[in-house]
Amino acid sequence: MNPFVRELTERVSREVGLPPEDLAAHVQLPPDPELGEYSLPCFPLAKALRRPPQQIASELAGRIRPGGYILAAEAAGPYLNFRVDKEALAEYVLIGVYERRERYGGSDEGKGKVVVVDFSSPNIAKPFGIHHLRTTAIGWSLYRLYGVLGYKPIGINHLGDWGTQFGKLIAAFRRWGDEKALDADPIGHLLELYVRFHREAEGQPELEDEAKAWFKRLEEGDREARKLWERFRDLSLREFRKVYELMGISFDHYWGESFYNDRVPEVVRRLKELGLARESERALVVDLSEYDMSPCLILKSDEASLYATRDIAAAIYRWERFKFAKMLYVVGADQQLHFRQVFQVLRLMGYEWADRCVHVPFGLMRFRHGRMSTRKGRIVLLEEVFGRAIELVRGIIEEKNPGLESREEVARKVGVGAVMFANLKGRRIKEAVFDWDEVLKFDGETGPYLQYTHARLCSILRKYGEGPSPEVEFGLLREPEEWAVIRLLERFPETVRLAAYQYEPGVLAGHMIDLATAANKFYNAHRVIGEDRELSRARALLVYAAKTVLSNGLYLLGMEAPKEM
Ligand code: ARG
């Protein structure tokens, strides 16, 4: 808690007898800075004190005398507004950033606790879809958010590398596979085979049996099946890694569905032993009607395991391995039922830690203009999205800053950043619309806007030349534009926590846009480097702090912060 909020809540607490922490949870910023620096709504006190909030506010205003950081307490209807020592507040915020630098916004509150983040998880032999891009962006941001809060994040890529579709793929490859095509464009060729399999199976049902037989052989460890599968997996993984490399993302483990396969029999045995699994139409299921859900399928009639079975085995394995405080599954909202089923089965198996598992769903990503629907119909190839973003940014930079030396590198960082940001902004559950004209704007709610503002601030500091000094007269920072920046810097740490604990990187994305906007307003309205040396020094520290926090925020959104662009 910051010392100003602590002091004012302690003062109120002494008057009303409620714990300061409870009061602090309600403290807000007044809608208009003219009203003061902090505001305590008195509605939440009304019940405990059995008086109307207006009356509480005016009583407290009469009783709280100036002292310490508090200059005045004034009632405005049901709100109690506080004016505090602004010089001390500016110092507290700016020195806080100055001293903690890239650690500002972080903490060690998660020390000793593991948070597993299951994210990205594309399917082998299929293109990395646009929805995989969203889980990748959101998951990676959550990974970093928990990391700076002191948790030990474990990123797991739960590759879709097991299931009956691999029987189909093997059957199809043995019939129509082409080595050259596979080498040239592995995922493209595998996708073609998969599509062809489905087309031909309509007229030749025996193909399905062939595929089933191949999957069975695969599950039994047959050498030929295994070899082909491994090849498909390796080739796909190589393609996926290219994307991750471009995005600057890494995983602690690539444990795909196949990784847990040898643990499936034990899960099945336990489920039977506990009397949870029963046969239904020759398949093995866990009935969940009591919980208003359709049954969870455990084994098909041919004993093959399912997606849910492997998720159950995976959760148990990860628990044994990490004893996580939380496990987040960053997966589209269309898998809501799947995760409810899996978590419920785990609970029924007696695993109390099932309550630590959270499905973090998100809405679809849609392209505004059909332009990106590529050769493969509706499937958007990810490399093409990034490629195009980078190309367009390159064009913008060539126009804006033709002399820039590291043009290629900057174009890559900004192009990738633009795509990342578009996937993070807003509430994740909402459908996101990807609009080429919007996401690349240097002056909209975009990634490039954040990066551009950061680069501008860096350039001001280069011109200033002296490096930031903490020895400044904080009282010189009096302009409303300066204060708008300071207040946003102040709230950065709590925004980081909020974004992490609500699993909403979008909350942070929004805060960063506000900060960039305030910083732009500030340096457009006031000269940073001017005649008055003391004032320049104070403003340079403010610029330094804004630059640092923008850079910290960009890091948490999985984006790079070029110093020039
Ligand atoms: N491979 C799945 C898909 O593409 C996502 C897997 C998510 N993670 C999990 N543990 N089920 O839809």
Residues whose N, C-alpha, C, O or C-beta is under 5 A from the ligand:
A	BS01	LIG	D118 S121 P122 N123 H158 L159 G160 D311 V331
